[in-house]
Amino acid sequence: MPRDKKQIRIFPFNRVEGDLKVHLEIEDGVVRDAWCAGSMYRGFENILKGRGPLDGLVITPRICGICTTAHLTAAARALDMACGVRVPGNALRVRNAALLAEMIQNDVRHAVQLFMADFTRPGYGDHPLHGEARRRYEPMKGTSALQAVSESRSLLEIIAILGGQWPHSSFMVPGGVVCLPSANDISQCRHLARHYRRWYEERVLGCSLERWSEVTSRAALKEWLAASGAHRKSELGFFIRFARTAGLHKIGGGRGHFIGFGGLVIPKDSEAAALGRDGELFPPGFYQDGEAVPLDQQRITEAIDCSWFAGYRAPRHPFEGMTRPYATGNENRQYTWAKAPRYDGLPAETGPLAQMLLAGDPLLTELIREEGPSVFARQLARIVRSSRTLPALETWLRELSRRQGLFYNDAPPLEQGRGFGLVEAPRGALGHWVVIENGAIQSYQVITPTTWNASPRDRQGARGPMEEALVGTPVRDPDDPLEAELVVRSFDPCLVCTVH
């Protein structure tokens, strides 16, 4: 019998900015192949060449207006390494607190405004919770959508207090931060963090952080959902009820390779509890077949076989990488402005799910072992990640309120050197690699979380994580491929970062 085969393009895709193009090949109602493309070239890596080393602290935060603090942190850490300076504990606390505040606000805004907004679409009109979804998440109208903006604003105020402004702050320098916040500043930040925690516990979780920490298995999750009306009515409870009924735990799998960069270094005398090894809040590592191994950044490469770039053929480590735009459209192989990062030659997914797996979270580990990666697991990890990060934010702000001391160590002039800064941005693993010669930037390479996730194919034809996750997705209506869009949106793509 003849097969029903159709090719469609979704463009623009993103709700925040529209630089993502997704090309799907659908056959008999199932995605058989997929291509994810960044459609715009921006050239930040070339803009930085020849400039003074400190210029990266001002320019790279402007790669993105959503994860601006993450780029600043990665740039500062790369320069810390390049000049061999140690960062004092108080400066680490200020840097970490700002980065966590940015991560936490992104988690709730993406979940409520960008992801669960799809629950209100006509494609879910026959879902028993569709009416409630519309009341909660309809863009610009839903009660939860409006409240998420209002409440998460307090976290952005924390960054503005610590860093002078948000977005595009530049308060980090090699060796620390430009100043230590005053006692009044820290007191205000602590008040804002407490206010947000109360709202997150009441409205998002429907329980205290301590109660949620007891949910360590699928059975415990089921018991938690049934234990209280507050649990079921919370944003998390509603997401679980809607997503499981809609079958989101059955789509969006992928290869099951995960990568995380860690980067939230815990000061030696801090009371913050590490979630893994290496003295960092989130442990860096690579997760495959249920096993986590320590990260070795030398195993990271980027390929350009299917990207609109020229200059080299074999995959290169970022220290040897280059960015030479080249697009003719005649080769019929290149299809994106994103490069193809690989770890040990393998594509790898990054983001909250990767972080939680590397940290050994028992609930997410069991979900992945029993059900495999999915849209449900990816989004669940994003919603509950704040239950791990909020206590650390509160701890570092509390410790700053009690301490006086260094916030900066003198850094030598940056004439020669190289360094890399690896951090966890809101969307996952972010890395900056800088080479300095004769007092100027000779090379600057950036690999963002969505560069990992929206990676194109490599020389072996291996799809990137997002492309692989799309394959096998059932699509009820090719003219409204809601299921495929949810798969992509579960990665929280940010294409302005990817096509930097």
Secondary structure, 3 states (H helix, E strand, C coil): CCCCEEEEEECCCCCCCCCEEEEEEEECCEEEEEEEEECCCCCHHHHHCCCCHHHHHHHHHHHCCCCHHHHHHHHHHHHHHHHCCCCCHHHHHHHHHHHHHHHHHHHHHHHHHHHHHHHHCHHHCCCCCHHHHHHHHCCCCCHHHHHHHHHHHHHHHHHHHHHCCCCCCCCEECCEECCCCCHHHHHHHHHHHHHHHHHHHHHHHCCCHHHHCCCCCHHHHHHHHHHCHHHHHCHHHHHHHHHHHCCHHHCCCCCCCEEECCCCECCCCCCCCCCCCCCECCCCEEEECCEEECCCHHHEEEECCCECEECCCCCECHHHCCCEECCCCCCCCCCECCCEEEECCECCECCHHHHHHHCCCHHHHHHHHHHCCCHHHHHHHHHHCHHHHHHHHHHHHHHHHHCCCCCECCCCCCCCEEEEEEEEECCEEEEEEEEEECCEEEEEEEECHHHHHCCCCCCCCCCCHHHHHHCCCECCCCCCCHHHHHHHHCCCCCHHHHCC
